[in-house]
């Protein structure tokens, strides 16, 4: 059985996205990671964007964020910019 992603796991992947060329504002996930829009509808937009661009790490993180609560997403967003 798959457990819910943890905040540290998601934050680590988000930081890796920020560190890559072109990822400085969170790439496909910028509305969550950089703008702190962490609602379910925002995740849907990010999942679609990640699949359209084909960015594997963004797809993976979008899936992680989709499985998290809104407050957990907010914690990831805050944690990635520290």
Secondary structure as the mmCIF struct_conf table of DSSP 4:
data_model
#
loop_
_struct_conf.conf_type_id
_struct_conf.id
_struct_conf.beg_label_comp_id
_struct_conf.beg_label_asym_id
_struct_conf.beg_label_seq_id
_struct_conf.end_label_comp_id
_struct_conf.end_label_asym_id
_struct_conf.end_label_seq_id
HELX_LH_PP_P HELX_LH_PP_P1 UNK A 2 UNK A 6
HELX_RH_AL_P HELX_RH_AL_P1 UNK A 7 UNK A 19
BEND BEND1 UNK A 20 UNK A 20
TURN_TY1_P TURN_TY1_P1 UNK A 21 UNK A 22
TURN_TY1_P TURN_TY1_P2 UNK A 24 UNK A 25
HELX_RH_3T_P HELX_RH_3T_P1 UNK A 27 UNK A 29
HELX_RH_AL_P HELX_RH_AL_P2 UNK A 30 UNK A 33
TURN_TY1_P TURN_TY1_P3 UNK A 34 UNK A 35
BEND BEND2 UNK A 39 UNK A 39
HELX_RH_AL_P HELX_RH_AL_P3 UNK A 40 UNK A 53
TURN_TY1_P TURN_TY1_P4 UNK A 54 UNK A 54
HELX_RH_AL_P HELX_RH_AL_P4 UNK A 56 UNK A 66
TURN_TY1_P TURN_TY1_P5 UNK A 67 UNK A 67
BEND BEND3 UNK A 68 UNK A 68
HELX_RH_AL_P HELX_RH_AL_P5 UNK A 70 UNK A 80
TURN_TY1_P TURN_TY1_P6 UNK A 81 UNK A 81
#
